[in-house]
Amino acid sequence: MLTSGGDCQALNAAMRGVVKGLSFNLPEDQLEVYGFSNGYKGLIYGDYRMLTAKDFSGILTKGGTILGSSRQPFKLMRVPDENGLDKVEAMKQNYYKLRLDCLVILGGNGTQKTANLLREEGLNIIHLPKTIDNDIWGTDMTFGFESAVNIATDAIDCIHTTASSHNRVFIVEVMGHKVGWLTLHAGIAGGADIILIPEIPYDINKVIEAINRRTKAGKGFTILAVAEGAISKENAKLSKKELKEKLKKNPHPAVSYEIAAAIQEKTGIEVRVTVPGHTQRGGSPCPYDRVLTTRLGAAAAKLILNNEYGYMVGIINGKTKKIPLGEVAGKLKMVSPDEQIVKEAKMIGISFGD
């Protein structure tokens, strides 16, 4: 097993689910579990250890990952390392050296693409969908998402109590570079007045109109939930190269500060920015994620016992499903502007700056 990419809550719970599902259904002498350290790096360089039942005791509620993690960009997997090592070949050699029956990989989109690459290279792979972004195609829910929603919502809740004491605009920047599910859910749950996400480019004038409407209605403050990947309509029209060049000249450290400066300049209202940052990845998994990962782990164990490989284990309409890796790898599950939840949020007056 290995955990790759950014960490999140319930990685340990997911591994526990797999191992408990296998150990309960196999004689003790027929199960060996190896853990690769720090994601694909451990598989590439042969950094692993045999895990015992003790390793999986008491980790249901423990955040992070007992194996460690690292980011190994998919686009560099076919590029030799600084010593000329063929990474893909090295991973295959370590897999065969240990005579593994399969490799259980826990991770998000980039991790999934490498998992599919290894499947195409002939290895037996099971993938479990982890990310606080909930952006993996083929599953209704990824583990880590609901736990992160809870934390981001708590941050907005805390801002509400101080916001009610001041006539200011408050911005809470939520994680999510490409996809806005986390900001959307936390924004609605936290009672944000304006929600800005990457999939719906904003017009700063529309944002200010929404603030002014609240001011005229006698509301003393406005709260914005802003995804770190939120983008203006102006910038959304630029090519990737043009946008990159423009951002190099941007004096602001993040989009939230750019929005804050624009609001303050155009309205004269004080603006404060709060960035929960990596707290959204930390802490114990929420009960939902503990249940979800236990189910996904049990479903993965069943596939392994049946020698069924090359699948992601997801959850669709409340039921665990095996989804062929080749059908989902590389696909992002984006928030559509026509999504029912977006329309319902607009129905109650939440502005998306469009």
GUSEFI-58244 format. One record per residue (C-alpha): z, y, x; residue in three letters. Coordinates in steps of 0.05 Angstrom, whole numbers, padded with zeros to 5 digits, always signed. Example, Ala and Ser with C-alpha at 12.3 -4.5 7.8 and 13.67 -1.06 7.14 Angstrom:
BEGIN
+00156-00090+00246ALA+00143-00021+00273SER
//
This chain:
BEGIN
+00000+00000+00000MET-00010+00072+00020LEU+00001+00141-00011THR-00050+00194+00008SER-00061+00269-00004GLY-00009+00318-00030GLY+00056+00285-00050ASP+00084+00288-00121CYS+00138+00259-00164GLN+00135+00185-00183ALA+00096+00158-00123LEU+00157+00115-00107ASN+00164+00095-00179ALA+00091+00073-00181ALA+00098+00030-00118MET+00162+00000-00147ARG+00125-00018-00211GLY+00071-00055-00172VAL+00120-00094-00128VAL+00167-00112-00185LYS+00108-00136-00226GLY+00086-00181-00169LEU+00154-00205-00146SER+00175-00225-00217PHE+00112-00268-00224ASN+00106-00299-00155LEU+00150-00345-00114PRO+00187-00305-00060GLU+00149-00339-00003ASP+00081-00321-00032GLN+00089-00245-00030LEU+00083-00200+00030GLU+00079-00125+00022VAL+00057-00079+00078TYR+00065-00004+00075GLY+00018+00041+00116PHE+00050+00105+00140SER+00023+00174+00124ASN-00035+00155+00080GLY-00103+00134+00109TYR-00078+00156+00178LYS-00034+00094+00179GLY-00091+00049+00158LEU-00137+00080+00211ILE-00088+00074+00269TYR-00051+00012+00248GLY+00015+00046+00233ASP+00049+00000+00183TYR+00111-00041+00168ARG+00129-00099+00124MET+00168-00077+00064LEU+00225-00116+00031THR+00258-00115-00037ALA+00310-00068-00008LYS+00256-00015+00004ASP+00241-00013-00070PHE+00313-00011-00094SER+00338+00055-00122GLY+00272+00092-00115ILE+00252+00098-00188LEU+00283+00168-00190THR+00267+00189-00119LYS+00213+00242-00109GLY+00164+00244-00051GLY+00140+00179-00019THR+00178+00129+00024ILE+00113+00116+00062LEU+00096+00188+00078GLY+00029+00220+00063SER-00026+00261+00095SER-00092+00293+00077ARG-00153+00259+00106GLN-00214+00295+00077PRO-00266+00248+00049PHE-00323+00287+00080LYS-00295+00272+00149LEU-00284+00198+00138MET-00352+00180+00169ARG-00340+00229+00226VAL-00310+00196+00289PRO-00242+00223+00310ASP-00231+00263+00375GLU-00232+00198+00414ASN-00296+00173+00382GLY-00261+00123+00336LEU-00300+00100+00275ASP-00248+00112+00221LYS-00280+00068+00168VAL-00289+00010+00216GLU-00218+00018+00240ALA-00191+00015+00169MET-00230-00048+00156LYS-00206-00081+00220GLN-00133-00067+00204ASN-00143-00094+00134TYR-00173-00159+00160TYR-00123-00164+00218LYS-00066-00167+00168LEU-00106-00215+00124ARG-00092-00172+00063LEU-00110-00196-00006ASP-00118-00125-00029CYS-00101-00053-00016LEU-00064-00012-00068VAL-00080+00062-00059ILE-00042+00118-00094LEU-00074+00186-00094GLY-00117+00240-00125GLY-00192+00256-00123ASN-00204+00256-00048GLY-00162+00194-00040THR-00201+00160-00096GLN-00268+00175-00063LYS-00245+00142+00002THR-00217+00084-00039ALA-00285+00075-00070ASN-00318+00078-00002LEU-00273+00021+00022LEU-00291-00017-00041ARG-00364-00008-00024GLU-00349-00034+00046GLU-00324-00099+00015GLY-00248-00089+00012LEU-00207-00108-00049ASN-00180-00043-00076ILE-00135-00021-00133ILE-00126+00054-00144HIS-00069+00088-00182LEU-00083+00160-00204PRO-00034+00210-00176LYS-00039+00286-00180THR+00000+00344-00210ILE-00068+00372-00231ASP-00085+00317-00282ASN-00158+00324-00261ASP-00178+00251-00249ILE-00235+00228-00292TRP-00225+00165-00333GLY-00150+00171-00349THR-00116+00214-00400ASP-00057+00226-00354MET-00041+00224-00280THR+00029+00213-00256PHE+00062+00275-00226GLY+00031+00320-00279PHE+00086+00321-00331GLU+00140+00329-00277SER+00103+00389-00248ALA+00093+00418-00318VAL+00169+00414-00328ASN+00182+00452-00263ILE+00129+00505-00275ALA+00154+00514-00346THR+00225+00523-00321ASP+00200+00577-00274ALA+00168+00614-00332ILE+00231+00604-00374ASP+00273+00636-00319CYS+00225+00695-00315ILE+00233+00705-00390HIS+00307+00720-00384THR+00296+00773-00330THR+00233+00799-00364ALA+00271+00815-00427SER+00315+00862-00387SER+00257+00903-00357HIS+00194+00936-00381ASN+00150+00902-00331ARG+00092+00853-00324VAL+00111+00787-00293PHE+00061+00738-00261ILE+00079+00666-00247VAL+00029+00633-00201GLU+00020+00559-00217VAL-00013+00507-00173MET-00085+00488-00186GLY-00144+00509-00143HIS-00201+00480-00183LYS-00171+00457-00249VAL-00124+00491-00297GLY-00089+00436-00336TRP-00021+00450-00303LEU-00024+00525-00315THR-00050+00514-00386LEU+00007+00467-00406HIS+00062+00504-00370ALA+00036+00570-00396GLY+00038+00547-00468ILE+00105+00511-00460ALA+00136+00572-00426GLY+00111+00621-00477GLY+00065+00659-00430ALA+00025+00716-00463ASP-00035+00710-00417ILE-00061+00646-00383ILE-00114+00650-00329LEU-00146+00586-00304ILE-00206+00570-00258PRO-00250+00544-00314GLU-00247+00609-00354ILE-00265+00669-00309PRO-00225+00730-00328TYR-00243+00802-00339ASP-00186+00846-00313ILE-00200+00897-00368ASN-00189+00842-00421LYS-00124+00824-00386VAL-00101+00897-00390ILE-00122+00901-00463GLU-00076+00842-00478ALA-00019+00877-00441ILE-00031+00942-00478ASN-00031+00906-00545ARG+00038+00879-00530ARG+00062+00947-00508THR+00037+00980-00573LYS+00070+00924-00613ALA+00137+00944-00582GLY+00141+00886-00533LYS+00177+00907-00471GLY+00145+00858-00423PHE+00086+00812-00412THR+00084+00745-00376ILE+00021+00717-00343LEU+00014+00645-00321ALA-00040+00647-00268VAL-00071+00587-00233ALA-00077+00596-00158GLU-00152+00583-00167GLY-00162+00634-00223ALA-00225+00674-00213ILE-00253+00738-00240SER-00319+00740-00277LYS-00346+00783-00221GLU-00328+00733-00167ASN-00351+00674-00209ALA-00422+00700-00205LYS-00422+00697-00128LEU-00446+00639-00087SER-00394+00599-00048LYS-00416+00634+00016LYS-00413+00703-00015GLU-00345+00690-00045LEU-00318+00664+00021LYS-00341+00727+00057GLU-00311+00771+00002LYS-00244+00736+00005LEU-00241+00746+00081LYS-00238+00821+00068LYS-00188+00815+00011ASN-00122+00848+00031PRO-00082+00807-00019HIS-00052+00739+00000PRO-00069+00706-00066ALA-00104+00719-00132VAL-00038+00735-00167SER-00025+00793-00120TYR-00096+00818-00130GLU-00086+00817-00206ILE-00018+00850-00199ALA-00047+00907-00158ALA-00103+00918-00208ALA-00056+00920-00267ILE-00008+00967-00233GLN-00065+01013-00212GLU-00097+01016-00281LYS-00033+01019-00323THR+00022+01046-00279GLY+00067+00988-00303ILE+00109+00954-00251GLU+00086+00883-00236VAL+00126+00826-00204ARG+00096+00761-00177VAL+00134+00695-00173THR+00105+00635-00136VAL+00142+00569-00150PRO+00096+00537-00098GLY+00114+00468-00073HIS+00175+00463-00118THR+00124+00439-00169GLN+00113+00376-00127ARG+00186+00364-00113GLY+00247+00334-00143GLY+00257+00273-00186SER+00202+00248-00233PRO+00213+00264-00306CYS+00226+00207-00354PRO+00153+00208-00378TYR+00127+00197-00307ASP+00178+00142-00295ARG+00153+00105-00356VAL+00079+00119-00340LEU+00084+00094-00268THR+00123+00032-00288THR+00067+00015-00337ARG+00011+00031-00288LEU+00046-00010-00234GLY+00055-00069-00280ALA-00018-00065-00300ALA-00039-00062-00227ALA+00004-00123-00212ALA-00031-00161-00267LYS-00100-00145-00238LEU-00077-00168-00169ILE-00049-00233-00198LEU-00116-00244-00232ASN-00156-00226-00169ASN-00190-00168-00205GLU-00206-00113-00156TYR-00247-00050-00151GLY-00210-00015-00207TYR-00170+00047-00221MET-00113+00034-00270VAL-00110+00091-00320GLY-00082+00104-00388ILE-00126+00119-00448ILE-00100+00131-00519ASN-00032+00106-00498GLY-00057+00040-00468LYS-00066+00021-00395THR-00138+00007-00378LYS-00176-00018-00317LYS-00233+00029-00301ILE-00286+00012-00248PRO-00275+00056-00187LEU-00350+00068-00180GLY-00353+00100-00249GLU-00299+00152-00237VAL-00295+00167-00162ALA-00316+00238-00146GLY-00312+00264-00218LYS-00265+00321-00238LEU-00235+00326-00307LYS-00240+00400-00320MET-00212+00443-00376VAL-00269+00461-00423SER-00267+00532-00452PRO-00281+00496-00518ASP-00222+00449-00510GLU-00182+00443-00574GLN-00117+00462-00538ILE-00150+00526-00512VAL-00173+00545-00582LYS-00104+00532-00610GLU-00072+00574-00556ALA-00119+00631-00573LYS-00103+00621-00646MET-00031+00642-00633ILE-00051+00702-00593GLY-00051+00677-00521ILE-00104+00714-00480SER-00147+00678-00428PHE-00175+00743-00402GLY-00244+00728-00429ASP
//
